Amino acid sequence: MLKERDDQDQEICKAPSPSSTEDSVYKKTSSNQLLTLYLGSRELVARKGVIEPLKGVLYIDSKIINEAKIYGQLTLTFRYGREDEEVMGLKFCNEAVIALQQFWPRPVSAETDSLTPLQEALLERLGKNAVPFALEIGTLAPPSVQLLPAKRYTGAPIGTSYDVRVYTGKCHDFRRMQPRPRHVKMTHRDNATVKPHSNLPVVTVECDTLFCPGG
């Protein structure tokens, strides 16, 4: 299960890329050092309503690679209230699983996706225990929105946000796992393409003025 480091939210390292210059890699390691997640970006990009798959590499320690089932999921959190006002079990947020996939062992029916240059570089560097993945998200994920309260607030962001969760278990339901897995924060944005010479709608309004004879 992934655990955030105390000193910083993300640990950024540099991975060699055979086809380009240095690429930034977002790395998250579990508290027991058995799982390490590598992502090339923390942004979900949508073009023409289609969200690109989230691609990365998962490193699995030799102690569990032959016996554990490892799942990954993308979770949407909709927070509509302040976190510091949650008392007596009251929660001002809802969660929805947008995508869920078994990373390891790879399902027999899983299709082989084309690897990115960053994935190829990480696989060559990390060795045989590294597993590439491509998490299909679909078209139902709304863009990330953050609301700023009028009063000073330092809790969880209000609005919509995304987390990537990786965990081990006998089933895909992470709620049965203890302790609960930590998160890698993601943002979702839409890339709108506007044609410079597109035909825009035009409306013409005509109004006749009437003059009455007067003395």
SERO-4910 file (N, C-alpha, C, O; in steps of 0.05 Angstrom, whole numbers):
BEGIN
 pado doro    nc1    nc2    nc3   cac1   cac2   cac3    cc1    cc2    cc3    oc1    oc2    oc3
  Met    A     17    -24      0      0      0      0     17     25      0     38     26     14
  Leu    A     10     44    -15     26     67    -19     24     86      4      2     91     14
  Lys    A     46     98     13     46    116     35     61    141     27     83    139     16
  Glu    A     49    164     32     62    190     26     85    195     45     84    188     69
  Arg    A    107    206     35    129    213     52    123    237     68    107    254     60
  Asp    A    136    239     91    130    261    109    142    287    100    131    309    106
  Asp    A    165    286     86    179    311     79    167    325     55    169    350     54
  Gln    A    155    311     37    144    323     13    122    305      1    122    281      6
  Asp    A    105    317    -14     82    303    -26     92    284    -48     81    262    -50
  Gln    A    111    292    -63    121    276    -85    151    276    -85    163    296    -80
  Glu    A    162    253    -90    191    251    -94    197    249   -124    187    231   -137
  Ile    A    212    268   -134    216    270   -163    245    261   -168    264    272   -156
  Cys    A    248    243   -187    275    234   -195    277    237   -224    258    244   -238
  Lys    A    300    231   -235    305    232   -264    311    205   -275    328    190   -265
  Ala    A    296    197   -295    300    171   -308    311    175   -336    302    193   -350
  Pro    A    330    159   -344    341    163   -371    321    156   -392    307    136   -390
  Ser    A    320    171   -413    302    166   -435    318    163   -461    335    180   -467
  Pro    A    314    141   -476    331    137   -499    324    155   -523    340    157   -541
  Ser    A    301    167   -523    292    182   -546    290    212   -542    284    227   -560
  Ser    A    294    221   -517    290    249   -512    308    257   -489    324    241   -479
  Thr    A    306    282   -481    321    292   -458    309    281   -433    291    264   -433
  Glu    A    320    290   -410    311    279   -384    281    285   -379    271    306   -385
  Asp    A    268    264   -369    239    266   -363    236    265   -333    250    250   -319
  Ser    A    217    281   -323    211    280   -294    194    256   -288    175    251   -303
  Val    A    200    242   -267    186    218   -259    175    222   -231    190    230   -213
  Tyr    A    149    218   -227    137    220   -200    138    192   -188    127    173   -199
  Lys    A    150    190   -165    155    164   -152    142    163   -125    144    183   -109
  Lys    A    129    141   -118    116    138    -92    122    109    -83    117     90    -97
  Thr    A    133    107    -59    141     81    -48    124     74    -23    118     92     -7
  Ser    A    116     49    -20    100     41      2    117     41     28    142     41     27
  Ser    A    104     41     51    118     42     76    135     18     81    156     20     95
  Asn    A    127     -6     71    143    -30     75    163    -35     52    176    -56     51
  Gln    A    165    -15     34    184    -16     12    179    -39     -8    197    -47    -23
  Leu    A    155    -50     -9    149    -72    -27    138    -63    -54    140    -78    -73
  Leu    A    126    -40    -55    114    -29    -79    124     -1    -85    126     15    -66
  Thr    A    130      4   -110    139     31   -118    125     38   -144    126     23   -163
  Leu    A    111     61   -144     96     70   -167    111     92   -181    120    111   -168
  Tyr    A    113     90   -208    127    111   -224    106    121   -244     94    106   -259
  Leu    A    103    148   -245     86    161   -264    101    183   -278    117    197   -266
  Gly    A     96    186   -304    109    207   -319     94    234   -317    106    254   -323
  Ser    A     69    234   -307     54    258   -305     32    255   -284     23    232   -279
  Arg    A     24    277   -272      2    277   -253    -22    290   -265    -40    299   -250
  Glu    A    -24    292   -291    -46    304   -305    -61    284   -323    -48    268   -337
  Leu    A    -87    284   -322   -104    269   -340   -113    288   -362   -127    307   -356
  Val    A   -106    283   -386   -112    301   -408   -134    289   -425   -133    266   -434
  Ala    A   -155    305   -431   -177    297   -448   -176    313   -474   -174    338   -473
  Arg    A   -178    299   -496   -180    312   -522   -204    302   -536   -208    278   -541
  Lys    A   -222    320   -543   -247    314   -557   -264    295   -541   -277    277   -552
  Gly    A   -264    298   -514   -280    282   -497   -268    255   -489   -281    240   -474
  Val    A   -245    248   -500   -233    222   -494   -208    227   -477   -191    243   -484
  Ile    A   -207    213   -454   -185    216   -435   -163    196   -442   -168    172   -445
  Glu    A   -139    206   -444   -116    188   -450   -111    168   -427   -114    176   -404
  Pro    A   -103    144   -433    -97    124   -412    -74    134   -394    -56    147   -404
  Leu    A    -76    127   -369    -55    134   -350    -34    112   -351    -39     90   -343
  Lys    A    -10    119   -360     11     99   -364     33    104   -344     40    127   -338
  Gly    A     44     82   -334     66     83   -314     79     56   -311     74     38   -327
  Val    A     95     53   -290    109     29   -284    106     23   -254    109     42   -238
  Leu    A    101     -2   -247     99    -10   -219    121    -30   -213    124    -50   -227
  Tyr    A    138    -23   -193    159    -42   -185    150    -58   -161    140    -47   -141
  Ile    A    152    -85   -163    143   -103   -143    167   -117   -131    184   -128   -145
  Asp    A    169   -117   -104    191   -130    -91    189   -161    -95    168   -172    -98
  Ser    A    213   -173    -95    214   -202    -99    200   -218    -77    192   -241    -82
  Lys    A    195   -206    -54    182   -221    -32    153   -227    -38    142   -246    -27
  Ile    A    140   -210    -54    111   -214    -58    104   -218    -87     80   -222    -93
  Ile    A    123   -217   -105    116   -217   -134    104   -244   -142     89   -245   -162
  Asn    A    110   -265   -128    100   -292   -136     74   -300   -121     63   -321   -127
  Glu    A     64   -283   -103     41   -292    -87     20   -270    -84     -3   -277    -77
  Ala    A     26   -245    -89      6   -224    -84     -9   -216   -110      2   -218   -132
  Lys    A    -34   -208   -106    -49   -195   -127    -49   -165   -122    -54   -156   -100
  Ile    A    -43   -150   -143    -39   -121   -140    -59   -107   -158    -61   -114   -182
  Tyr    A    -74    -88   -147    -94    -74   -161    -88    -44   -162    -74    -33   -144
  Gly    A    -97    -31   -182    -95     -1   -184   -121     11   -192   -137     -1   -207
  Gln    A   -127     34   -181   -153     47   -187   -149     77   -186   -132     88   -173
  Leu    A   -167     90   -202   -169    119   -202   -195    127   -188   -216    118   -196
  Thr    A   -192    143   -167   -215    151   -151   -221    181   -153   -203    197   -151
  Leu    A   -246    187   -158   -255    215   -158   -266    222   -131   -284    208   -121
  Thr    A   -257    244   -120   -267    254    -94   -281    281    -99   -269    300   -109
  Phe    A   -306    283    -91   -321    307    -92   -325    318    -64   -341    307    -49
  Arg    A   -311    339    -57   -313    351    -31   -329    377    -33   -323    394    -48
  Tyr    A   -351    378    -17   -369    401    -18   -370    416      9   -387    433     13
  Gly    A   -351    410     27   -350    424     53   -322    423     64   -305    409     55
  Arg    A   -318    439     84   -291    442     97   -285    417    113   -302    405    126
  Glu    A   -260    408    111   -251    384    125   -250    389    155   -255    371    171
  Asp    A   -243    414    164   -240    420    192   -268    422    206   -269    425    231
  Glu    A   -290    421    191   -316    422    203   -330    395    204   -353    393    212
  Glu    A   -315    374    197   -325    347    199   -323    337    228   -301    333    238
  Val    A   -345    332    241   -346    323    269   -365    299    271   -383    296    255
  Met    A   -360    283    291   -378    260    298   -383    242    275   -406    233    271
  Gly    A   -363    237    258   -366    219    236   -379    231    211   -382    217    191
  Leu    A   -386    257    212   -398    270    189   -377    277    168   -356    288    175
  Lys    A   -382    269    143   -363    274    121   -376    292    100   -399    287     92
  Phe    A   -361    312     91   -370    329     70   -357    322     44   -349    340     29
  Cys    A   -356    297     38   -344    288     12   -355    261      4   -363    245     21
  Asn    A   -355    256    -22   -363    231    -33   -341    221    -52   -326    237    -64
  Glu    A   -338    195    -54   -318    183    -71   -331    164    -91   -351    151    -86
  Ala    A   -319    163   -115   -328    145   -136   -304    133   -150   -285    148   -157
  Val    A   -304    107   -155   -283     94   -170   -287     98   -199   -307     87   -210
  Ile    A   -270    112   -213   -273    117   -241   -261     95   -258   -272     88   -279
  Ala    A   -239     83   -249   -226     61   -264   -213     42   -244   -203     50   -223
  Leu    A   -214     17   -251   -203     -5   -234   -191    -26   -252   -202    -34   -272
  Gln    A   -167    -34   -244   -152    -54   -261   -134    -70   -244   -122    -61   -225
  Gln    A   -131    -96   -251   -111   -113   -238    -84   -110   -252    -82   -116   -276
  Phe    A    -65   -100   -237    -38    -96   -248    -21   -121   -249     -7   -126   -268
  Trp    A    -24   -137   -228     -7   -161   -226    -22   -183   -210    -33   -177   -188
  Pro    A    -22   -208   -219    -12   -217   -245    -29   -206   -268    -53   -201   -264
  Arg    A    -17   -202   -290    -32   -191   -313    -53   -211   -322    -47   -234   -326
  Pro    A    -78   -202   -325    -99   -220   -335    -92   -232   -362    -79   -219   -379
  Val    A   -101   -256   -367    -95   -270   -392   -108   -255   -415    -96   -254   -437
  Ser    A   -131   -243   -411   -145   -228   -432   -135   -200   -436   -145   -186   -454
  Ala    A   -115   -191   -421   -106   -164   -423    -91   -160   -449    -74   -177   -457
  Glu    A    -97   -138   -462    -84   -132   -488    -56   -118   -482    -53   -104   -462
  Thr    A    -38   -124   -500    -11   -112   -497    -11    -84   -509    -15    -80   -533
  Asp    A     -7    -64   -492     -7    -36   -501     21    -28   -509     41    -39   -499
  Ser    A     23     -9   -527     48      2   -535     61     18   -513     47     34   -499
  Leu    A     86     14   -508    100     27   -486    110     55   -495    118     59   -518
  Thr    A    109     73   -476    121    100   -481    151     98   -477    161     80   -464
  Pro    A    166    117   -488    196    117   -484    203    118   -454    223    106   -446
  Leu    A    187    131   -438    193    132   -409    189    105   -396    205     96   -380
  Gln    A    168     91   -404    163     64   -393    186     45   -401    195     29   -385
  Glu    A    195     47   -426    217     30   -435    242     35   -420    257     17   -413
  Ala    A    248     61   -414    272     68   -399    270     57   -371    290     48   -360
  Leu    A    246     60   -358    243     50   -331    245     20   -329    257      9   -310
  Leu    A    234      6   -348    235    -23   -349    264    -33   -351    272    -52   -339
  Glu    A    279    -19   -368    307    -27   -372    323    -21   -346    342    -35   -340
  Arg    A    316      0   -332    331      8   -308    323     -8   -284    341    -15   -268
  Leu    A    297    -15   -281    288    -28   -256    290    -58   -257    292    -71   -236
  Gly    A    291    -70   -281    295    -99   -283    269   -114   -286    248   -103   -293
  Lys    A    270   -140   -281    248   -159   -286    224   -155   -268    202   -164   -275
  Asn    A    228   -143   -245    206   -140   -226    189   -115   -232    170   -109   -217
  Ala    A    195   -101   -253    179    -77   -261    157    -86   -280    161   -101   -298
  Val    A    133    -75   -275    110    -82   -291     98    -56   -303     91    -38   -288
  Pro    A     96    -55   -330     83    -32   -342     52    -34   -340     42    -57   -339
  Phe    A     38    -12   -340      9    -12   -339     -2     11   -354     12     32   -358
  Ala    A    -26      8   -364    -41     30   -377    -70     29   -367    -85     11   -374
  Leu    A    -77     47   -350   -103     48   -337   -122     63   -354   -120     87   -358
  Glu    A   -142     48   -366   -162     60   -383   -183     74   -365   -193     63   -346
  Ile    A   -189    100   -372   -205    116   -355   -233    120   -366   -253    121   -351
  Gly    A   -236    121   -392   -263    125   -404   -270    154   -408   -252    171   -410
  Thr    A   -295    161   -409   -305    188   -415   -322    200   -393   -334    221   -398
  Leu    A   -324    187   -370   -343    196   -350   -330    214   -329   -343    224   -311
  Ala    A   -303    219   -331   -290    234   -310   -292    264   -315   -285    273   -337
  Pro    A   -303    279   -296   -305    308   -300   -279    322   -295   -261    310   -282
  Pro    A   -275    346   -306   -250    361   -301   -246    368   -271   -265    369   -256
  Ser    A   -221    372   -263   -215    380   -236   -224    409   -231   -218    426   -247
  Val    A   -237    413   -208   -246    440   -201   -240    444   -171   -244    426   -155
  Gln    A   -228    467   -165   -222    473   -137   -235    500   -129   -232    520   -143
  Leu    A   -249    500   -107   -262    524    -96   -246    535    -73   -236    519    -56
  Leu    A   -244    561    -71   -228    574    -50   -248    586    -30   -262    605    -37
  Pro    A   -248    577     -5   -266    588     15   -258    617     22   -235    625     18
  Ala    A   -277    631     33   -272    659     41   -253    660     65   -236    677     67
  Lys    A   -258    642     85   -241    640    108   -216    624    103   -215    607     85
  Arg    A   -196    629    119   -170    614    116   -175    584    120   -189    575    138
  Tyr    A   -164    568    102   -169    540    101   -144    525     91   -133    532     71
  Thr    A   -136    504    106   -112    489     98   -118    459     96    -99    443     95
  Gly    A   -143    451     95   -150    423     93   -150    413     65   -138    425     47
  Ala    A   -163    390     61   -166    378     35   -180    397     16   -198    411     24
  Pro    A   -171    399    -10   -183    418    -28   -213    413    -33   -222    390    -35
  Ile    A   -228    435    -34   -257    433    -38   -262    434    -68   -252    451    -83
  Gly    A   -278    415    -78   -283    412   -106   -279    383   -115   -285    365    -99
  Thr    A   -270    379   -139   -265    352   -150   -236    347   -152   -221    365   -162
  Ser    A   -226    324   -144   -198    317   -146   -196    287   -151   -215    272   -147
  Tyr    A   -172    279   -159   -168    251   -167   -144    239   -151   -125    254   -145
  Asp    A   -146    213   -145   -124    199   -132   -119    173   -147   -138    160   -157
  Val    A    -94    165   -149    -86    139   -159    -78    122   -135    -61    130   -120
  Arg    A    -91     99   -132    -86     81   -109    -77     54   -119    -89     42   -137
  Val    A    -55     44   -107    -45     17   -113    -44      1    -87    -34     12    -67
  Tyr    A    -54    -23    -87    -55    -38    -62    -55    -68    -69    -60    -76    -92
  Thr    A    -48    -84    -49    -47   -113    -52    -71   -125    -37    -81   -113    -17
  Gly    A    -80   -149    -45   -102   -162    -31   -113   -185    -48   -105   -189    -70
  Lys    A   -131   -199    -35   -143   -222    -49   -167   -214    -66   -177   -230    -82
  Cys    A   -177   -189    -62   -199   -180    -78   -193   -151    -87   -173   -139    -77
  His    A   -210   -140   -104   -205   -113   -115   -215    -91    -97   -211    -68   -103
  Asp    A   -230    -98    -75   -241    -77    -58   -220    -68    -38   -214    -82    -19
  Phe    A   -210    -43    -42   -189    -33    -25   -199    -27      3   -184    -25     22
  Arg    A   -226    -24      7   -237    -18     33   -233    -41     53   -235    -36     77
  Arg    A   -228    -65     43   -223    -87     61   -193    -89     69   -186   -106     85
  Met    A   -177    -72     58   -149    -73     64   -143    -54     87   -153    -32     89
  Gln    A   -126    -63    106   -117    -47    128    -87    -48    130    -76    -70    129
  Pro    A    -73    -26    133    -84      1    133    -92     10    106    -85     -2     85
  Arg    A   -107     31    105   -118     41     79    -95     53     62    -78     67     73
  Pro    A    -96     48     36    -74     58     19    -74     88     17    -95    101     18
  Arg    A    -51     99     14    -48    128      9    -51    134    -20    -57    117    -37
  His    A    -48    161    -27    -57    169    -53    -34    183    -68    -15    194    -57
  Val    A    -36    183    -95    -21    200   -112    -40    219   -125    -58    211   -140
  Lys    A    -38    245   -120    -57    265   -130    -54    268   -160    -32    269   -171
  Met    A    -78    271   -173    -79    276   -202    -97    299   -207   -114    306   -191
  Thr    A    -94    312   -231   -112    332   -240   -121    325   -268   -106    313   -283
  His    A   -146    333   -275   -157    327   -301   -164    353   -315   -178    370   -303
  Arg    A   -154    357   -339   -160    381   -354   -168    373   -383   -160    353   -393
  Asp    A   -184    391   -395   -193    387   -422   -177    405   -441   -173    428   -435
  Asn    A   -168    394   -463   -154    409   -484   -174    415   -506   -181    397   -521
  Ala    A   -184    439   -507   -204    447   -528   -189    458   -552   -174    477   -549
  Thr    A   -194    447   -575   -181    456   -599   -201    472   -615   -223    463   -621
  Val    A   -194    497   -622   -211    515   -637   -198    520   -664   -175    529   -666
  Lys    A   -214    515   -685   -204    520   -712   -204    550   -717   -224    563   -712
  Pro    A   -182    561   -728   -181    590   -732   -201    600   -753   -210    623   -751
  His    A   -208    583   -772   -227    592   -793   -253    577   -792   -266    572   -812
  Ser    A   -261    570   -768   -287    555   -765   -310    574   -770   -308    598   -765
  Asn    A   -332    563   -780   -355    579   -786   -371    584   -761   -383    566   -750
  Leu    A   -371    609   -752   -386    617   -728   -414    625   -735   -418    636   -757
  Pro    A   -433    620   -718   -461    628   -724   -464    659   -725   -452    673   -708
  Val    A   -479    668   -744   -484    697   -748   -514    702   -748   -529    687   -762
  Val    A   -523    722   -733   -551    729   -732   -554    758   -741   -540    775   -730
  Thr    A   -572    763   -759   -578    791   -768   -605    799   -759   -625    785   -763
  Val    A   -607    822   -746   -632    833   -736   -638    859   -749   -622    877   -749
  Glu    A   -662    861   -761   -671    886   -774   -695    897   -760   -713    882   -752
  Cys    A   -696    923   -756   -718    936   -742   -727    960   -758   -711    978   -763
  Asp    A   -752    961   -767   -763    984   -782   -773   1005   -763   -786    998   -743
  Thr    A   -767   1031   -769   -775   1053   -752   -800   1066   -766   -799   1073   -789
  Leu    A   -821   1070   -751   -846   1082   -761   -847   1111   -752   -844   1117   -729
  Phe    A   -853   1128   -772   -856   1157   -766   -886   1164   -770   -898   1157   -790
  Cys    A   -897   1178   -751   -925   1186   -753   -926   1216   -758   -910   1232   -747
  Pro    A   -944   1225   -777   -946   1254   -782   -956   1269   -758   -974   1260   -744
  Gly    A   -945   1292   -753   -953   1308   -729   -951   1337   -736   -937   1346   -754
  Gly    A   -966   1353   -720   -966   1381   -725   -945   1396   -709   -943   1420   -710
***
